[in-house]
Amino acid sequence: MRVITGKAKGVVLKTPEGLQTRPTSDRVKEALFSILQFDIPGTRVLDLFGGTGQLGIEAISRGANAAVFVDASDKACKLIQENLRRCKMEQQGSVVRCDYMEYLSKCRDRFDIVLLDPPYAEVFLENSLKKLSEIDILKSGGIIVAERPVEKELSLTLPGFQRSKDYKYGKTLITLYRKDQD
């Protein structure tokens, strides 16, 4: 797993041992950031299920000003910090060890992009989308990126958001929700 392009292009990111974390494949990551390429520069990003930190790190590498990485696992948080160091991005990334719903419930920050790549077998995606539609942490015109397996239906419409088509890459689907302009 590596940073695909930008200022940290080619840096190899550390990955966890075992199968607890399922990192996004380079193919899916490249496609996702091709979709977002003009929306990233100058943004503040929330990587809600941080894992390895690769999605938020890719965003910073491509011009995001800052990223907040949230993960409930102490091991994942340490891994994200290590990957931020490898990419020389410690000043642009902050890591929060916290359950995603607890973080969203207490969050008072504002973001331009929210990246959601939760464990596939859980209902974390549906829960986080619902919560994000109820709170005001996304700026006007901001984007929520939802990654999921093709077999997982996502019929959720969010009040105040426009849903994109589903982008399919192998066994992965990506859906974008753009917050309505104020």
Secondary structure, DSSP 8 states (H G I E B T S, - for coil): -B--SSTTTT-B----SSSS-----HHHHHHHHHHHTTT-TT-EEEETT-TTSHHHHHHHHTT-SEEEEEES-HHHHHHHHHHHHHTT-TTTEEEEES-HHHHHHH----EEEEEE---TTSSHHHHHHHHHHHS--EEEEEEEEEEEETTS------TTEEEEEEEEETTEEEEEEEE---
